[in-house]
């Protein structure tokens, strides 16, 4: 019998913010493919998973996924595509051997997650592969909780976007929606802050670095962070009401 591949959301960072199902799947899978942002670097997802499930008898396959921009409808960077293909080959080898494989991933797999690129690549390699997606608590929801603000109430409209959008597109979105969540803002605050100030939204915004992690930081004064180096895991919520 062939194995099953699981993309497992392990939550935003706090080891307690992981679902019971994610823990069960991780416990049952003999093989984990753990993502690392840097070559030979540590895996935050692995740290969360191993805080809940012992890795003593696990096969841990650490795999580097380059942190480069991906534009839908365009050919991905060659290094990125190569990483997906190598990951799919590693997973498929284990599945063919009858082993279940888990890919622990931060937050929820449905939101800007490498896991779905691996999912699609694996299906191209093996169209009959058995795959399951295990949802997790998202950084978006956790950030709203930390900021003690709802994302939406009543008939509110919410947008979730990567902060790499052009300023004109961001302006239009801010004007059209009641709440906007910006992901990956760590290199874009110099563009976002002036725009929010222009639209009189600075006092409606809150920035959270490393949501739910031990060194989490919450910023209400966005001008004060302009000259600071922000962590990659930074999320900005702008809520008008």
Buried (B, 14 or more C-beta within 10 A) or exposed (E): EBBBBBBBBBBBBBBEBBBEBBBEBBEEBBBBBBBBBEEEEEBBBBBBBBEBBEEEEBEEBBBBBBEEEEEEEEEBBEEBBEBBBBBBEBBBEBBEEEBBBBBBBBBBBBBBBBBBBBBEBBBEEBEEBEBEBBBBBBBBBBBBBBBEBBBEEEEBEBBBBEBBBEEEEBBEBBEEBBBBBBBBBBEBBEBBBBBBBEBEBBEBBBBBBBBBBEEBBEBEEBEEBEEEEBBEBBBBBBBBE
